[in-house]
Amino acid sequence: MLWTRWLVLLLCWWGSASGHYQQPKQGDSRADPHRQRSAPPVEPLDFGFVPAAVYDTHAYYEPGAMGILFHMVHAFLFVVQPNSFPKDLIVKVIQQNMGGIKLEEWRKPDNVVLLLEGFYYELGFLVCATIGLLFVVLVPVLGMCFCVCRCCENCGGEMHQRQRKNTDCRRGFFTATLIVTTILIILGVVVAHAANHNMSSHIKSTRRFINTNIRDLKTFANNTPAQIEYMTAQYTTAKNKVLSELDNIGPLLGGRIHSQLEKEVVPSLDTALRMAGAMRETKEALENVSSSLQVLQEGTDRLKDSLSTERASLSNTLSDPACTNGAVSPSCNAIRSTLFQLGINADFSKLPGVDYALENVHTVLKTDLSNIIQRGYSSFNDTPRLVKEQTKNIVAVLPRVKGMLDKIGSEINNFAKMFPVEASLANFTIFLSQGQKNIESYYAQIDQIDFYRWIGCVAVLCMVVLILSFNLLGLLCGTCGYDKQATPTTRGCLSNTGGNLLMAGVGFSFVFAWVLMAIVTTLFVVGGNVEKILCEPLANRQLFQIIDTPFLVHPAKKNFLPGMLFQNPNIDLTLGSMYRECYDNNGLYHALQLETMFNINSFLNRTVYNKDLAKVFESVQVDLQDITLLEHTGRDNLINFANAGIGIIDYEAYLAEVNKGVTLVDLLTFSTDLEGQADQLPRGALENALKGHASSIRQIHRELVVPMEQAMSTMSQSIKQLQKTSSDLPVKVTNILSAIDAAEYLISNNASHVVNQETKNYAQSLVGYFKQYTDWVHNSLTAEVAQCKPISNIVDSMEIVACSFIADSVNTFWFGLGLCSIVLLPSIIISIKLAKYYRRMDTEDVFEDSSPYSDTLIQFPRASAPPICSDC
C-alpha cells in the first residue's frame, strides 16, 4: 500500500493549490478618481491537455435472448419475495453481532424481533422451500405405496377395463393432456439446458474481463507518473509568460496607464481637433458669404437697370394707337396693369460685409492648431516609452526574478520527486503481472470444475429426458398401434408396448422426481436469496448504503472506507460516492476527497505565491510631468477664434434677404403670360412687338436672375453654417480648454495614483498566470489525472460475472428444472390413466341376452379370458 500513500499525498498537494489564491474584492464603484479599479482580465494560458489514459474494459453485458428468461425468473422471484431490500434489518444484525454470533444472545428480545423480521422477509422462500421439502418426502413414499397398491391389483393394477360409451373421448382427452405436459417438460429441459450452456460459455468469457481490468490497472499505474510530470512541467508555461511580461514591462505597464488616462485625455483632444476643423470651415463659409454678397450687389444694380429699361419700352409699345382699338384695348390694359411687377424684390446693398470677421479668421488660421493638437496626441501616446525609460530598474532585476521563479520550479519538482513514483508504480505493475499469472494458473482448474458442473447438470437433465423418452415413445406406439375394433384383450403388441412404456415413465418419474425437486429446492433457496440480497441491491447500489452506514464496523469509527485507506474514519468519504466518481471517470483525487486530508498552503506561500515577487514592483516610480496636451499657442489660437467676430454678424438680416425672391414676379411666368396676351391680338406689328418684349424678359432672367439665385443659395448655406458655429462659441472654447486643463491636471497630480493602481493590477495579472496554473492543475486532478474508471469497472465486472453470468444462469436452471419437476406429477397421473387404453387386458366385458324369450335384449357384462395369440 506504500504506492497509494505517496500517490494520495502528491495528488492532494496539487489539488490544494486551487483554493489558496483569492481574487481581491472590488471596491466601491462610485465616481471617485481614487476608487479601486478592478484588474483587467488576464490573458488565458494554454497548458495543453494532460496525457489521457485509454481503458479497454467495457463493463456492460447484454444477455440477448436469454434476457427474456432472466426477466421471467426475476418476475417469479418478485412474486415470491415482493419485500424491499431489508437495509435497516441487515444493519441492525451486523451492529448487534460485531463480536461474533452467540446463540445465547439470540434469546434477547431485540434479537428475537430481528429474527422474526428476518423470517417475515424470507416468508416467500420459506413457504416455497417447505413445499419443495414436502415434495421430496412425499413423492418417494407415494411411489412406494403406489407400487404396493398396484401389486394388490388396486390403483389401476387390475388388468381389466370396463367398457364405457365415452371411452374414445376419455382416451383422446388423456392423450392431449399428456402431450401438453410433455411439451411443458420439454420447455423446462430446454430452458435449463440453455441456462447451463449460458453459464459455461460466459465463464470462459470471464477471462476477457480479468485481462482487460488488469490491463486497465497497469495503464492507470503507468500513466499517472507521466500525467504528474506533465503537470509539473507546465509550470514553465506560466513562468515564461511572467518573464516575457516583465521583459516588456514598459509597453505593457505603460499601455495599462495609457488606457486608464485616455478615458479623460483623448475626448478633450478630440474636441479641440474638431474645433480646428470648424475654424477651416468657418473661413470657407465667410469667403463664400463675402463673394456671394459682392455678386448679389452687382447683379442687383444691373437687374434693376435692365428691368427699368424693359418696363419703359413695354409701356411705349402699349401707347401705340393700335391699343385704342376696342377689341385690343382690354388686352393692352391688362398688360399695362402688370408693368409694376417688373422690379427687384431683394435688396442686398444694405447688408453689412463680413470682411472684419474674415480677416480675423485668416489671422487665426496662420497658426496650425491641428498640428499643435497632434503634438499633444503624440506626447500622450508616448506614455509607454516614458514608462519604459523609468522602469529600467525592473528590467535590471530580471535575472534575480528569473532566479526566484526557477527556484519555485525546482521546489515543485523536488516535492514531486520526494515520492518514489516510478519505482512504486513499477512494483505495483509487477504485482499486477504476477497476480494475473496466478489467476491464469487456475484457468485449467476452473475449466475442469465447470466441465464437471456441466456434466452434472446434463446428467440431471438426462433423468428428465429419460422420462420424456418413455412418454413420447409410449404416446407414439400407443397412438399408432391403437385399433378401435380390437377389444381390450385383443389389443396389438404395438399398442401394448406403448402402454408399458408409459408405465415405465411413471416408474422412473417416481424414482427421479424427488431427486429433481431436492436439487430445485436447494438451488432456489441459495440462488433466489443471492439475487434478492446481493445482486439486486448491488445493481441499484443499495448495498453501498449498508457498507457506508456510519459506525457500522466499529462504534468509534464513523466511516469504513477512509478508516481502512487513511486510518481516519471521520473523513466524509463513502464507497457509494467513490464509485459514482469513478464511474464518471473522474480523477482519484476527487473520488477519494483528498483535499480534506492535507493542508499545504504554507508550501504554496513559499513557492507559487512568492511575496518576494510582489516587492519588485514596490520600487516602480513613473513621472508623467513631461506630457503636454495643448501648448500656449494653441490655447491663444482657440481664444482668438472665439473673439474673431463671427458672433456679431447680423445673420437675421442676411437670412431675411436670401429668403426673398430676386424679382417681384417670376420673369419666366410673366413672359409666358405676355406671349399669351399677344396671341389674343390680331396679327400685326403690336403682336410682334409684345412677343419681342417677352423674349427680352426671358433673356434678362437667364443672364441676370439665374446667377443671382445661385449666389443666394450659396449665401444661405454659408450663413446657416456660420450661425451654427457662432452659437455659444466662447462657451464651447471655454469648455474645451477646461477639459484639457482637467486632463493635464489628472496627468500632473493624479497620475501617481493611476500608476500605483495599474502597477498593482499588473502585478496581479502576473500572479493571475500562476492562479491559472493552479486552477488548471485542480481541474486536471478532478477530471483527467489518475482517472479511476478501472475501480468502477472492477465492481461492475464482478457484478456481471457473479450476477449476470452465474446467479442468473443458476436461477434460470432451477426455474426450468422446477417446471419439469412440478409437471411430472400430472404427467404420472395422466400416464397411468392413458396406459389403461393401450395395454392388453387379461379380462374384458362380454354382453349376453338375459332371456331368449324376451322381445327386449338385456345385456350383462361378463368377464372373458383373452384368446391365445400365437404371434404375441
NUFIFI-994330 format. One line per field, with one value per residue (C-alpha): residue number from 1; y negated, x, z. Coordinates in steps of 0.2 Angstrom, whole numbers, plus 5000, padded with zeros to 4 digits. Layout:
seq = [NUM/...]
north = [Y/...]
east = [X/...]
up = [Z/...]
# end
This chain:
seq = [1/2/3/4/5/6/7/8/9/10/11/12/13/14/15/16/17/18/19/20/21/22/23/24/25/26/27/28/29/30/31/32/33/34/35/36/37/38/39/40/41/42/43/44/45/46/47/48/49/50/51/52/53/54/55/56/57/58/59/60/61/62/63/64/65/66/67/68/69/70/71/72/73/74/75/76/77/78/79/80/81/82/83/84/85/86/87/88/89/90/91/92/93/94/95/96/97/98/99/100/101/102/103/104/105/106/107/108/109/110/111/112/113/114/115/116/117/118/119/120/121/122/123/124/125/126/127/128/129/130/131/132/133/134/135/136/137/138/139/140/141/142/143/144/145/146/147/148/149/150/151/152/153/154/155/156/157/158/159/160/161/162/163/164/165/166/167/168/169/170/171/172/173/174/175/176/177/178/179/180/181/182/183/184/185/186/187/188/189/190/191/192/193/194/195/196/197/198/199/200/201/202/203/204/205/206/207/208/209/210/211/212/213/214/215/216/217/218/219/220/221/222/223/224/225/226/227/228/229/230/231/232/233/234/235/236/237/238/239/240/241/242/243/244/245/246/247/248/249/250/251/252/253/254/255/256/257/258/259/260/261/262/263/264/265/266/267/268/269/270/271/272/273/274/275/276/277/278/279/280/281/282/283/284/285/286/287/288/289/290/291/292/293/294/295/296/297/298/299/300/301/302/303/304/305/306/307/308/309/310/311/312/313/314/315/316/317/318/319/320/321/322/323/324/325/326/327/328/329/330/331/332/333/334/335/336/337/338/339/340/341/342/343/344/345/346/347/348/349/350/351/352/353/354/355/356/357/358/359/360/361/362/363/364/365/366/367/368/369/370/371/372/373/374/375/376/377/378/379/380/381/382/383/384/385/386/387/388/389/390/391/392/393/394/395/396/397/398/399/400/401/402/403/404/405/406/407/408/409/410/411/412/413/414/415/416/417/418/419/420/421/422/423/424/425/426/427/428/429/430/431/432/433/434/435/436/437/438/439/440/441/442/443/444/445/446/447/448/449/450/451/452/453/454/455/456/457/458/459/460/461/462/463/464/465/466/467/468/469/470/471/472/473/474/475/476/477/478/479/480/481/482/483/484/485/486/487/488/489/490/491/492/493/494/495/496/497/498/499/500/501/502/503/504/505/506/507/508/509/510/511/512/513/514/515/516/517/518/519/520/521/522/523/524/525/526/527/528/529/530/531/532/533/534/535/536/537/538/539/540/541/542/543/544/545/546/547/548/549/550/551/552/553/554/555/556/557/558/559/560/561/562/563/564/565/566/567/568/569/570/571/572/573/574/575/576/577/578/579/580/581/582/583/584/585/586/587/588/589/590/591/592/593/594/595/596/597/598/599/600/601/602/603/604/605/606/607/608/609/610/611/612/613/614/615/616/617/618/619/620/621/622/623/624/625/626/627/628/629/630/631/632/633/634/635/636/637/638/639/640/641/642/643/644/645/646/647/648/649/650/651/652/653/654/655/656/657/658/659/660/661/662/663/664/665/666/667/668/669/670/671/672/673/674/675/676/677/678/679/680/681/682/683/684/685/686/687/688/689/690/691/692/693/694/695/696/697/698/699/700/701/702/703/704/705/706/707/708/709/710/711/712/713/714/715/716/717/718/719/720/721/722/723/724/725/726/727/728/729/730/731/732/733/734/735/736/737/738/739/740/741/742/743/744/745/746/747/748/749/750/751/752/753/754/755/756/757/758/759/760/761/762/763/764/765/766/767/768/769/770/771/772/773/774/775/776/777/778/779/780/781/782/783/784/785/786/787/788/789/790/791/792/793/794/795/796/797/798/799/800/801/802/803/804/805/806/807/808/809/810/811/812/813/814/815/816/817/818/819/820/821/822/823/824/825/826/827/828/829/830/831/832/833/834/835/836/837/838/839/840/841/842/843/844/845/846/847/848/849/850/851/852/853/854/855/856/857/858/859/860/861/862/863/864/865/866/867/868/869/870/871/872]
north = [5000/4988/4983/4977/4967/4956/4955/4948/4936/4930/4928/4919/4906/4902/4901/4889/4876/4870/4865/4854/4838/4827/4813/4796/4789/4775/4758/4745/4742/4723/4709/4707/4704/4714/4728/4746/4751/4770/4778/4781/4799/4810/4817/4836/4848/4864/4878/4891/4907/4920/4936/4946/4964/4976/4990/5006/5013/5010/5017/5020/5036/5039/5056/5056/5069/5076/5059/5065/5080/5069/5057/5071/5078/5061/5058/5075/5071/5054/5064/5075/5061/5044/5035/5021/5024/5025/5012/5007/5026/5030/5015/5020/5038/5033/5019/5031/5045/5036/5048/5063/5073/5081/5092/5086/5068/5073/5076/5057/5048/5037/5051/5061/5046/5046/5065/5063/5049/5060/5074/5062/5056/5074/5079/5082/5093/5102/5107/5112/5122/5131/5136/5142/5152/5160/5164/5173/5183/5187/5192/5207/5213/5211/5220/5235/5235/5234/5249/5260/5255/5260/5276/5280/5276/5260/5242/5247/5263/5275/5280/5277/5262/5258/5254/5236/5226/5211/5222/5214/5197/5200/5208/5193/5181/5190/5191/5172/5168/5179/5171/5154/5159/5167/5151/5141/5153/5151/5132/5134/5145/5133/5118/5127/5133/5115/5109/5122/5119/5100/5101/5112/5100/5085/5092/5093/5075/5070/5071/5056/5046/5051/5047/5030/5025/5029/5021/5005/5005/5006/4992/4982/4986/4982/4966/4957/4953/4946/4936/4929/4925/4916/4905/4900/4896/4885/4873/4867/4860/4849/4844/4840/4829/4819/4817/4811/4798/4792/4790/4780/4770/4753/4756/4767/4756/4740/4747/4750/4732/4725/4735/4728/4710/4710/4710/4692/4686/4692/4685/4667/4668/4674/4660/4647/4656/4654/4636/4634/4641/4629/4615/4620/4622/4605/4597/4606/4600/4582/4582/4589/4575/4562/4567/4570/4553/4545/4554/4551/4532/4530/4541/4531/4515/4522/4531/4515/4505/4519/4521/4502/4501/4515/4508/4491/4499/4510/4495/4486/4501/4501/4482/4487/4481/4499/4502/4490/4502/4508/4526/4524/4511/4524/4534/4519/4513/4529/4529/4511/4516/4528/4517/4513/4531/4529/4524/4531/4538/4542/4528/4533/4516/4513/4529/4526/4535/4549/4543/4540/4557/4565/4555/4561/4579/4578/4572/4586/4599/4593/4604/4623/4628/4646/4649/4642/4654/4669/4665/4667/4684/4689/4683/4693/4708/4708/4714/4732/4725/4714/4729/4740/4727/4725/4744/4749/4754/4768/4774/4774/4786/4798/4811/4811/4813/4827/4835/4834/4842/4855/4859/4861/4873/4883/4884/4890/4903/4908/4910/4922/4932/4934/4949/4964/4963/4973/4986/4989/4990/5001/5013/5011/5016/5031/5036/5035/5045/5058/5058/5061/5076/5083/5081/5088/5103/5108/5107/5125/5130/5118/5125/5143/5138/5130/5146/5157/5145/5145/5164/5165/5153/5163/5179/5171/5166/5184/5190/5179/5184/5202/5200/5189/5203/5216/5204/5199/5217/5223/5210/5214/5233/5232/5220/5229/5246/5242/5252/5246/5263/5273/5277/5274/5292/5292/5276/5277/5279/5260/5253/5264/5259/5240/5243/5252/5238/5225/5236/5236/5217/5217/5228/5218/5202/5208/5213/5196/5183/5181/5180/5166/5157/5158/5150/5137/5133/5131/5120/5110/5105/5101/5093/5084/5076/5072/5062/5053/5050/5047/5044/5033/5021/5021/5016/5001/4998/5001/5012/4997/4989/5003/5003/4984/4984/4973/4983/5000/5008/5001/4990/4977/4977/4967/4971/4988/4983/4969/4978/4993/4982/4967/4973/4958/4963/4946/4941/4939/4952/4966/4981/4975/4958/4965/4977/4963/4953/4967/4972/4954/4957/4943/4942/4952/4936/4930/4948/4950/4932/4930/4911/4914/4923/4912/4893/4886/4868/4864/4873/4863/4847/4851/4857/4852/4836/4829/4812/4808/4806/4793/4782/4780/4768/4758/4748/4743/4724/4716/4697/4690/4672/4670/4674/4658/4659/4642/4628/4610/4605/4617/4610/4592/4598/4605/4589/4578/4589/4586/4567/4567/4558/4571/4569/4551/4554/4549/4567/4562/4548/4560/4574/4561/4556/4573/4579/4566/4568/4559/4550/4546/4559/4574/4567/4583/4584/4565/4568/4583/4573/4559/4570/4577/4560/4556/4572/4565/4549/4548/4551/4536/4525/4524/4543/4545/4531/4539/4556/4547/4540/4557/4564/4549/4553/4571/4566/4555/4570/4581/4569/4560/4568/4586/4581/4571/4586/4597/4584/4583/4602/4602/4587/4596/4612/4602/4590/4605/4614/4598/4596/4613/4611/4595/4601/4601/4601/4593/4606/4620/4614/4612/4630/4637/4628/4633/4651/4650/4642/4656/4669/4661/4659/4678/4682/4670/4673/4689/4699/4707/4715/4722/4728/4736/4744/4750/4757/4767/4773/4778/4787/4796/4801/4809/4818/4822/4833/4843/4845/4851/4864/4870/4869/4880/4892/4893/4896/4909/4918/4918/4925/4930/4936/4954/4957/4971/4979/4996/4996/4994/5007/5020/5018/5018/5033/5043/5039/5045/5061/5065/5060/5060/5075/5086/5081/5078/5094/5104/5096/5100/5118/5122/5112/5124/5139/5135/5133/5151/5157/5150/5155/5173/5175/5173/5182/5198/5197/5195/5208/5221/5217/5217/5233/5242/5239/5245/5261/5278/5283/5300/5299/5289/5286/5298/5294/5308/5309/5310/5321/5329/5327/5308/5296/5284/5289/5285/5286/5291/5289/5305/5307/5317/5323/5316/5328/5336/5326/5336/5321/5312]
east = [5000/5015/5012/4994/5001/5013/5001/4987/5000/5005/4988/4982/4997/4992/4973/4975/4984/4967/4959/4974/4973/4958/4954/4954/4937/4931/4929/4916/4910/4905/4913/4929/4945/4954/4942/4949/4948/4945/4960/4958/4956/4971/4976/4972/4986/4986/4993/4988/4979/4985/4990/4974/4973/4963/4954/4949/4936/4918/4908/4892/4883/4868/4861/4852/4838/4842/4837/4819/4821/4831/4816/4804/4814/4816/4797/4794/4806/4797/4781/4789/4798/4790/4798/4810/4828/4830/4844/4839/4837/4854/4862/4855/4860/4878/4879/4872/4884/4900/4909/4903/4887/4882/4867/4863/4862/4848/4837/4836/4820/4829/4837/4821/4812/4826/4824/4806/4808/4821/4808/4795/4807/4811/4792/4790/4806/4802/4784/4792/4805/4793/4783/4798/4803/4786/4788/4804/4797/4780/4784/4795/4783/4768/4778/4781/4763/4758/4768/4762/4744/4746/4754/4737/4728/4722/4726/4723/4734/4719/4721/4703/4695/4677/4668/4661/4652/4664/4680/4686/4683/4692/4707/4708/4707/4721/4732/4730/4734/4749/4755/4753/4763/4776/4778/4780/4793/4802/4802/4808/4823/4827/4827/4838/4850/4851/4855/4868/4876/4875/4885/4898/4901/4901/4913/4925/4922/4926/4945/4942/4936/4950/4963/4956/4954/4972/4977/4967/4976/4993/4988/4982/4999/5009/5000/4999/5018/5018/5002/5010/5026/5017/5008/5024/5032/5018/5024/5036/5022/5017/5034/5039/5024/5028/5046/5040/5029/5042/5054/5041/5036/5037/5025/5013/5013/5013/4999/4989/4992/4989/4972/4967/4972/4965/4947/4949/4963/4958/4940/4947/4959/4946/4935/4949/4953/4935/4936/4952/4941/4927/4940/4944/4925/4921/4934/4927/4909/4915/4923/4908/4897/4909/4910/4891/4887/4898/4890/4872/4875/4882/4869/4855/4861/4861/4845/4837/4843/4838/4820/4818/4823/4811/4797/4798/4800/4785/4775/4779/4773/4757/4755/4753/4737/4733/4729/4715/4705/4690/4694/4713/4710/4706/4722/4733/4725/4728/4746/4748/4742/4756/4770/4774/4779/4794/4805/4818/4812/4828/4840/4857/4865/4861/4868/4884/4900/4910/4927/4931/4927/4935/4951/4952/4949/4963/4974/4969/4972/4990/4993/4991/4981/4979/4997/4998/4984/4993/5009/4998/4992/5010/5015/5002/5004/5022/5017/5023/5041/5041/5036/5049/5063/5058/5056/5074/5077/5064/5072/5089/5082/5075/5089/5085/5067/5071/5081/5066/5055/5067/5068/5049/5050/5064/5054/5039/5050/5059/5042/5036/5052/5050/5039/5046/5033/5040/5048/5032/5021/5034/5032/5013/5014/5025/5012/4998/5008/5011/4993/4987/4999/4992/4975/4979/4986/4969/4960/4963/4955/4941/4938/4938/4926/4915/4916/4911/4897/4891/4891/4882/4868/4867/4865/4851/4843/4845/4834/4820/4825/4823/4806/4802/4808/4796/4782/4785/4788/4773/4762/4769/4767/4750/4743/4750/4745/4728/4714/4696/4690/4701/4694/4704/4710/4714/4725/4740/4758/4762/4748/4753/4771/4765/4756/4770/4782/4770/4770/4789/4789/4778/4790/4805/4796/4793/4812/4819/4805/4810/4829/4825/4814/4828/4840/4827/4824/4842/4846/4830/4834/4853/4851/4835/4842/4858/4848/4837/4850/4866/4863/4848/4855/4871/4863/4853/4868/4859/4872/4884/4872/4874/4893/4893/4882/4891/4898/4893/4910/4915/4906/4920/4924/4911/4916/4923/4932/4943/4946/4953/4963/4969/4966/4954/4936/4930/4933/4916/4920/4909/4910/4895/4902/4919/4910/4900/4915/4925/4910/4910/4929/4935/4952/4956/4960/4942/4935/4944/4941/4960/4958/4951/4967/4982/4985/4999/4995/5012/5021/5011/5015/5034/5033/5019/5014/5030/5030/5047/5040/5027/5041/5049/5035/5036/5050/5041/5040/5033/5033/5022/5025/5033/5017/5009/4992/4990/5003/5000/5000/4986/4976/4978/4973/4956/4953/4957/4945/4931/4934/4936/4919/4908/4896/4892/4886/4868/4863/4844/4846/4855/4843/4828/4835/4840/4823/4815/4814/4826/4811/4793/4787/4794/4800/4798/4779/4777/4785/4774/4758/4764/4765/4748/4741/4750/4742/4725/4729/4726/4741/4752/4766/4758/4758/4776/4782/4774/4782/4799/4797/4793/4809/4819/4812/4817/4835/4835/4830/4843/4858/4855/4842/4849/4867/4859/4849/4864/4873/4859/4858/4877/4875/4860/4870/4886/4876/4867/4884/4891/4876/4878/4896/4895/4881/4889/4906/4915/4907/4912/4930/4930/4924/4937/4951/4943/4943/4961/4966/4957/4966/4983/4979/4975/4991/5001/4993/4983/4994/5004/4988/4984/5002/5001/4984/4989/5006/4996/4984/5000/5007/4990/4990/5007/5000/4985/4995/5001/4982/4978/4991/4985/4966/4971/4980/4965/4953/4965/4966/4947/4944/4960/4974/4973/4956/4949/4937/4946/4940/4921/4925/4931/4915/4904/4914/4912/4893/4892/4901/4893/4875/4873/4884/4882/4867/4855/4860/4858/4841/4836/4842/4832/4817/4817/4821/4807/4795/4799/4798/4781/4773/4779/4765/4751/4761/4761/4743/4739/4751/4743/4726/4731/4741/4724/4719/4734/4739/4732/4720/4718/4699/4686/4667/4656/4637/4624/4605/4596/4581/4579/4560/4560/4557/4569/4588/4595/4614/4625/4644/4654/4672/4681/4699/4709/4712/4728/4738/4751/4761/4762]
up = [5000/5000/4982/4987/5001/4991/4976/4988/4996/4979/4971/4987/4986/4968/4971/4986/4975/4968/4984/4990/4980/4981/4969/4978/4981/4970/4979/4979/4961/4964/4954/4964/4955/4968/4968/4967/4949/4945/4937/4919/4913/4912/4896/4896/4895/4885/4896/4883/4888/4901/4893/4893/4898/4887/4896/4887/4899/4894/4909/4900/4897/4885/4888/4871/4870/4887/4894/4892/4903/4916/4916/4919/4933/4941/4940/4948/4962/4964/4967/4979/4988/4985/5000/4998/5002/5021/5023/5041/5046/5040/5048/5065/5064/5059/5073/5087/5082/5080/5092/5084/5083/5100/5102/5119/5113/5101/5116/5120/5115/5102/5093/5094/5085/5072/5069/5067/5054/5045/5045/5038/5024/5020/5021/5002/5001/5017/5010/4993/5002/5013/4998/4990/5005/5006/4988/4991/5006/5000/4982/4986/4999/4987/4974/4986/4991/4973/4969/4983/4979/4960/4966/4975/4959/4965/4959/4942/4944/4939/4921/4917/4908/4909/4893/4893/4880/4881/4880/4865/4872/4888/4879/4867/4882/4892/4876/4873/4891/4891/4876/4884/4900/4889/4879/4896/4902/4885/4888/4905/4899/4885/4897/4910/4896/4889/4906/4909/4892/4895/4911/4903/4888/4899/4912/4898/4893/4911/4906/4895/4910/4920/4907/4902/4920/4925/4909/4914/4931/4923/4911/4927/4935/4920/4915/4932/4933/4916/4920/4936/4927/4913/4926/4935/4918/4913/4927/4914/4903/4917/4922/4904/4902/4918/4912/4895/4903/4914/4900/4891/4907/4898/4884/4895/4910/4900/4889/4905/4911/4894/4894/4910/4906/4889/4895/4901/4889/4872/4872/4876/4862/4850/4854/4851/4835/4829/4834/4822/4808/4812/4810/4792/4788/4796/4784/4769/4774/4777/4760/4752/4760/4755/4737/4736/4743/4730/4716/4723/4725/4707/4700/4709/4701/4683/4685/4692/4676/4664/4671/4671/4653/4648/4658/4649/4632/4635/4641/4625/4615/4624/4620/4601/4593/4589/4608/4607/4596/4605/4603/4608/4621/4636/4632/4632/4648/4656/4651/4657/4674/4677/4672/4690/4693/4683/4698/4710/4727/4737/4741/4746/4745/4763/4770/4780/4775/4784/4780/4798/4804/4788/4791/4810/4805/4792/4806/4817/4804/4802/4817/4813/4828/4821/4821/4839/4844/4835/4845/4861/4855/4851/4869/4877/4866/4871/4889/4886/4881/4896/4907/4899/4902/4920/4924/4919/4937/4935/4919/4928/4942/4929/4932/4951/4947/4935/4948/4960/4948/4944/4962/4963/4949/4957/4974/4964/4955/4971/4980/4966/4967/4986/4982/4973/4960/4946/4957/4967/4952/4944/4959/4958/4939/4944/4957/4944/4932/4945/4951/4933/4931/4947/4941/4924/4933/4940/4922/4919/4936/4933/4916/4924/4938/4926/4915/4929/4934/4916/4916/4932/4925/4909/4920/4930/4913/4907/4920/4914/4896/4900/4907/4892/4880/4889/4887/4869/4864/4874/4865/4848/4850/4859/4846/4831/4837/4844/4835/4838/4833/4845/4862/4877/4877/4859/4858/4847/4853/4847/4857/4872/4871/4871/4887/4895/4890/4899/4914/4914/4913/4928/4937/4933/4937/4955/4956/4949/4954/4972/4967/4955/4967/4980/4968/4963/4981/4986/4971/4973/4991/4988/4970/4975/4990/4981/4968/4981/4994/4984/4965/4966/4979/4970/4954/4962/4974/4990/4995/4996/5008/5020/5019/5020/5036/5049/5064/5056/5058/5074/5087/5087/5068/5058/5040/5035/5019/5025/5041/5030/5017/5028/5046/5048/5049/5051/5033/5024/5011/5006/4995/4985/4982/4977/4965/4957/4954/4947/4936/4929/4926/4937/4945/4960/4969/4968/4971/4987/4993/4996/4998/5016/5021/5019/5021/5010/5010/5019/5005/4992/5001/4999/4981/4969/4978/4982/4991/4985/4968/4974/4982/4965/4960/4975/4968/4952/4951/4935/4932/4918/4921/4903/4894/4887/4879/4872/4870/4875/4856/4854/4868/4862/4845/4852/4862/4846/4836/4849/4848/4829/4827/4818/4833/4829/4811/4808/4802/4803/4790/4778/4780/4778/4761/4754/4759/4747/4728/4716/4707/4712/4700/4691/4675/4665/4671/4666/4649/4646/4651/4640/4625/4629/4628/4612/4604/4608/4597/4579/4568/4566/4572/4590/4592/4586/4597/4613/4609/4607/4624/4631/4623/4631/4648/4646/4642/4657/4668/4660/4661/4677/4688/4687/4693/4707/4713/4713/4724/4736/4738/4742/4754/4763/4766/4772/4784/4792/4795/4802/4813/4820/4823/4831/4843/4861/4853/4868/4879/4868/4868/4887/4889/4878/4887/4904/4898/4893/4909/4919/4909/4911/4930/4930/4922/4933/4950/4950/4938/4953/4959/4942/4941/4958/4954/4937/4944/4957/4943/4933/4947/4950/4932/4934/4949/4939/4927/4942/4948/4930/4933/4950/4943/4929/4940/4951/4936/4929/4945/4946/4929/4920/4931/4938/4931/4942/4929/4932/4950/4945/4931/4943/4953/4938/4931/4947/4947/4929/4932/4949/4945/4926/4922/4937/4948/4933/4925/4941/4944/4926/4928/4943/4935/4920/4931/4943/4929/4924/4942/4945/4928/4932/4945/4932/4920/4931/4934/4916/4910/4922/4915/4897/4899/4903/4885/4877/4887/4883/4897/4905/4905/4897/4897/4886/4883/4883/4881/4898/4891/4874/4875/4879/4865/4873/4874/4891/4890/4905/4905/4908/4910/4897/4896/4881/4866/4864/4852/4843/4836/4853]
# end
